[in-house]
Amino acid sequence: MFESIINFFKKLGKNDKEKTNSKDAAKERLHLVLMQDRANVSADFLDLMKQEIIDVIKKYIDVDENEIDVRLTNKTNEDGTTGAPALYANIPIISIKEEAKREVKAEKEKIEKITESAKEIIENVNKEVEAEKENKEQKEEKIEEKHEEKDEKNKEENNKEEKSDSTDKAKEENV
């Protein structure tokens, strides 16, 4: 008798679970229909979008296509209300394709080479700028030296003229 009571409760529990599972499934289907309606997305469109997403991802990684789950869900807001529809994608990755890894590595190497070339160019330009500065400074020094020499000559000539003028005046006074 005790076993029959236990079996009764087990059956009762199973019926509740089955009702809950079918209830949850129906609720999920209703949510999907409502979301598709709100987002103005048909089931065919969703399947097409899912396949295109898978095709793009398969270029770079191997995926388990049987386990892929792409669906629309309702985003729940912070206040607990239902927000805008959101695309949910659960895509199990088997492995990353070696070709994609090589492409990424090759791109990285290209970037490194370009960066090194740019550094060399900048270094050469900086050297040229520095050389130009030195050349300009040297030219300015030469110009300054020439001005100083010219000033010296002018002073000497002025001194000679003054001596000559004073000598001439002295001669005139003596005469």
C-alpha positions as CSV (number, residue, x, y, z in Angstrom):
1,M,0.0,0.0,0.0
2,F,2.9,2.3,0.9
3,E,4.3,1.7,-2.6
4,S,1.1,2.7,-4.3
5,I,1.0,6.0,-2.4
6,I,4.6,6.7,-3.5
7,N,3.8,5.8,-7.1
8,F,0.7,8.1,-6.9
9,F,2.9,11.0,-5.9
10,K,5.5,10.2,-8.5
11,K,2.9,10.2,-11.2
12,L,1.5,13.4,-9.8
13,G,5.0,14.9,-10.0
14,K,5.5,13.7,-13.5
15,N,2.2,15.2,-14.7
16,D,3.2,18.5,-13.1
17,K,6.6,18.4,-14.8
18,E,5.0,17.5,-18.2
19,K,2.4,20.2,-17.8
20,T,5.2,22.7,-16.8
21,N,7.4,21.6,-19.8
22,S,4.5,21.9,-22.3
23,K,3.4,25.1,-20.6
24,D,7.0,26.5,-20.9
25,A,7.3,25.4,-24.5
26,A,3.9,27.0,-25.3
27,K,5.0,30.2,-23.5
28,E,8.3,30.2,-25.4
29,R,6.5,29.7,-28.7
30,L,4.1,32.6,-27.8
31,H,7.0,34.8,-26.9
32,L,8.7,34.0,-30.2
33,V,5.6,34.8,-32.2
34,L,5.2,38.1,-30.3
35,M,8.8,39.0,-30.8
36,Q,8.7,38.2,-34.5
37,D,5.5,40.3,-34.8
38,R,7.1,43.2,-32.9
39,A,10.3,43.1,-34.8
40,N,8.3,42.5,-38.0
41,V,10.4,39.4,-38.7
42,S,9.1,36.2,-40.3
43,A,10.3,32.8,-39.4
44,D,11.8,32.5,-42.9
45,F,13.6,35.7,-42.5
46,L,15.0,34.5,-39.2
47,D,16.2,31.2,-40.8
48,L,17.8,33.1,-43.6
49,M,19.6,35.5,-41.2
50,K,20.7,32.5,-39.1
51,Q,22.2,30.8,-42.1
52,E,24.0,33.9,-43.2
53,I,25.5,34.4,-39.7
54,I,26.6,30.8,-39.7
55,D,28.2,31.2,-43.2
56,V,30.2,34.2,-42.1
57,I,31.4,32.6,-38.9
58,K,32.4,29.4,-40.7
59,K,35.0,31.4,-42.7
60,Y,37.0,31.7,-39.5
61,I,36.0,28.9,-37.2
62,D,34.7,25.4,-37.3
63,V,31.3,25.2,-35.6
64,D,28.9,22.5,-34.5
65,E,26.0,23.4,-36.8
66,N,23.6,20.9,-35.1
67,E,24.0,22.7,-31.8
68,I,23.6,26.3,-33.1
69,D,20.8,28.3,-31.4
70,V,19.9,31.6,-33.0
71,R,16.6,33.2,-31.9
72,L,14.9,36.4,-31.0
73,T,14.5,37.0,-27.3
74,N,13.0,39.9,-25.3
75,K,15.5,42.0,-23.6
76,T,14.5,42.6,-20.0
77,N,14.9,46.2,-18.8
78,E,16.4,47.1,-15.4
79,D,12.9,47.8,-14.1
80,G,11.8,44.3,-15.0
81,T,9.7,45.3,-18.0
82,T,10.0,43.6,-21.4
83,G,12.2,45.7,-23.7
84,A,13.1,45.6,-27.4
85,P,13.6,42.2,-29.1
86,A,17.3,41.0,-29.1
87,L,19.0,38.5,-31.3
88,Y,20.5,35.6,-29.3
89,A,23.1,33.4,-30.8
90,N,24.7,30.4,-29.1
91,I,27.3,29.0,-31.5
92,P,29.5,26.2,-30.2
93,I,33.0,26.5,-31.5
94,I,34.9,23.3,-32.5
95,S,38.1,25.0,-33.5
96,I,39.6,28.1,-35.1
97,K,40.7,27.5,-38.6
98,E,44.4,27.6,-39.2
99,E,44.1,29.6,-42.3
100,A,42.3,32.4,-40.4
101,K,45.1,32.3,-37.8
102,R,47.7,32.5,-40.6
103,E,45.9,35.5,-42.1
104,V,45.7,37.3,-38.8
105,K,49.4,36.6,-38.2
106,A,50.3,37.8,-41.8
107,E,48.3,41.0,-41.2
108,K,50.1,41.5,-37.9
109,E,53.5,41.1,-39.6
110,K,52.5,43.5,-42.3
111,I,51.5,46.1,-39.7
112,E,54.8,45.5,-37.8
113,K,56.8,46.0,-41.1
114,I,54.9,49.2,-41.9
115,T,55.4,50.5,-38.4
116,E,59.2,49.8,-38.6
117,S,59.3,51.5,-42.0
118,A,57.5,54.5,-40.6
119,K,59.8,54.7,-37.7
120,E,62.8,54.7,-40.1
121,I,61.3,57.4,-42.2
122,I,60.6,59.5,-39.2
123,E,64.1,59.0,-37.9
124,N,65.6,60.0,-41.4
125,V,63.4,63.1,-41.6
126,N,64.5,64.1,-38.1
127,K,68.1,63.7,-39.1
128,E,67.5,65.8,-42.2
129,V,65.8,68.5,-40.1
130,E,68.7,68.5,-37.6
131,A,71.2,68.7,-40.5
132,E,69.3,71.7,-42.0
133,K,69.2,73.4,-38.6
134,E,73.0,73.0,-38.3
135,N,73.5,74.2,-41.9
136,K,71.3,77.2,-41.2
137,E,73.3,78.0,-38.0
138,Q,76.6,77.8,-39.8
139,K,75.3,80.1,-42.5
140,E,74.1,82.6,-39.9
141,E,77.5,82.4,-38.2
142,K,79.3,83.1,-41.5
143,I,77.0,86.0,-42.2
144,E,77.6,87.4,-38.7
145,E,81.4,87.0,-39.2
146,K,81.2,88.9,-42.5
147,H,79.2,91.7,-40.8
148,E,81.8,91.9,-38.0
149,E,84.6,92.0,-40.6
150,K,82.9,94.6,-42.5
151,D,82.3,96.6,-39.4
152,E,86.0,96.3,-38.5
153,K,87.0,97.5,-42.0
154,N,84.6,100.4,-41.7
155,K,86.1,101.4,-38.4
156,E,89.6,101.1,-39.7
157,E,88.7,103.2,-42.7
158,N,87.0,105.8,-40.5
159,N,90.0,105.9,-38.2
160,K,92.3,106.4,-41.3
161,E,90.1,109.1,-42.6
162,E,90.0,110.8,-39.2
163,K,93.8,110.6,-39.0
164,S,94.1,111.8,-42.5
165,D,91.7,114.6,-41.8
166,S,93.5,115.6,-38.6
167,T,96.9,115.4,-40.4
168,D,95.5,117.6,-43.1
169,K,94.2,120.1,-40.6
170,A,97.5,120.1,-38.8
171,K,99.3,120.8,-42.1
172,E,96.9,123.6,-42.9
173,E,97.4,125.1,-39.5
174,N,101.1,124.9,-39.9
175,V,101.0,126.6,-43.2
